[in-house]
Amino acid sequence: MNREEAISKLKDIVKPYVKDQEAFEKLNESTDFINDLKINSANLVDIVLDVEEAFGIEIDNVSMEKMTSVDAALEIIDTKLAEK
Amino acid sequence: MERRVVITGLGIVAPNGVGLDAFLDAIKAGKSGIKFDQQLADLQFSCQISATPEISEDKKRDYFSELELRNFNSTGILYGVIAGIDAWKDAGLSLENNKDPDWDSGTVFGTGTSGIEKFRESIYKIDDLQTRRLGSTAVAQTMGSGISAYIGGKLGLGNQVTTNSAACTTGAESILMCYERIKSGKAKRMLAGATSDSGPYIWGGFDAMKVCTFKHNESPEKGSRPMSTTASGFVPGSGAGALLLEDLETALKRGARIYGEVLGGNVNSGGQRGEGSMTAPNPVAVQKCISDALKNANVSGKDIDTINGHLTATSKDSLEISNWSKALMRKGKDFPPINSLKSMVGHCLSASGGVESVAAVLQLYHNFIFPNINCEDVNLEILEIIDSECIPTKLINKELNVVAKASFGFGDVNGCVIFKKFKG
């Protein structure tokens, strides 16, 4: 899976949780889930579960803590996919 | 200064009608909301009939966002939010996304349990070592105060936001708690109400106690028979009822429509002493609750134009009539007309006081007494106390001034509210 595909998949996942639609339109690798998209921090666990399901991976607690932005998420997805 | 408290909004999610218009038509017509319940039959319950409000997927989306509905599995919160928001809008208030909360408005919205289906789902996941997969809303859906938390957020309430729980007295108690808060000047508006989850996991315990009827699985609409000789236990029900209580001055200032006044009331307990127990009411306490409610409202027994009873369709109905008779000091033909909504909607448990109070207030505002259905054969013990004419089986159109509503619950707890017509 290339980076564009992964971003597009991630965009679909975070969409229902986003509170700032303008920031969502401009989503790129440096977008932060909480500061930019104004996602409720409690929903980060839901996003992790959705990512696990969509990419067929399991994300450990340490990685989960780091998954607060698009580039962090992409990196974790890459790593976990490689481990499979 | 003590403030007067009026009702300016109503919301209802009942098994025989969702929304005020449907519910008003249903109770006037004596329409039953009780149906055969395949799930209870599959689970081999003794009682295989129930009363559950019907909420379409589209309707859910009028009150909840797509995000909120993801992994949502709490019928009590669903019913309570619909009833609560409806009561707020019915009072002519709008839902605004203000920066600051509405400091003058709060809620005491009661329930017995919260999200029992969600709780079951979560327990299975936990035991399957999948705790991490519970998602972010398992707590909000299953915490006791889930219902008031959901409503508080949707309305932006900034005054007290809490949930009360007093078994089947919950709804009556919530009205009185909200009444007290406004009366003492601590809030201008309080959303009172009560809700209950539906389904086998909330009703199973009652089925096991054999307090639900098992004689009407083939005739659901005949199943709930309060005050009848052939009453054979209650029919499990669910739903929610909500009343927007408001400081009279505030209501008048904004020109709100006033359904009636909460004149007063009382809650007490029989202490599980004397004849009282966890499951049986202490009659001394019930009588005291009613007579203290009258005193608090500054009315006497003869002022009561009609009673909306608790009357569940168990062997305790005649005891309840006896308690009312003694507390009001009225018997025979002198006893006021009495009815039980449970004949149509079953026993909505923690929601019953909320759902039934909405019916009581509609009666007061529209001047009618809804019929008791399934009571063509009145219990003989009851007829030794009051005349059969006091138990209307047909709709009565009558000017009403004061209505008494009482609810009684497990734990030997009682609540009685006195509603009065508001004449400006």
Chai-1 contact restraints between the chains, C-beta under 6 A:
chainA,res_idxA,chainB,res_idxB,connection_type,confidence,min_distance_angstrom,max_distance_angstrom,comment,restraint_id
A,P16,B,E66,contact,1.0,0.0,6.0,A-B,restraint_1
A,P16,B,L67,contact,1.0,0.0,6.0,A-B,restraint_2
A,A42,B,S136,contact,1.0,0.0,6.0,A-B,restraint_3
A,N43,B,S136,contact,1.0,0.0,6.0,A-B,restraint_4
A,V45,B,S136,contact,1.0,0.0,6.0,A-B,restraint_5
A,D46,B,G135,contact,1.0,0.0,6.0,A-B,restraint_6
A,D46,B,S136,contact,1.0,0.0,6.0,A-B,restraint_7
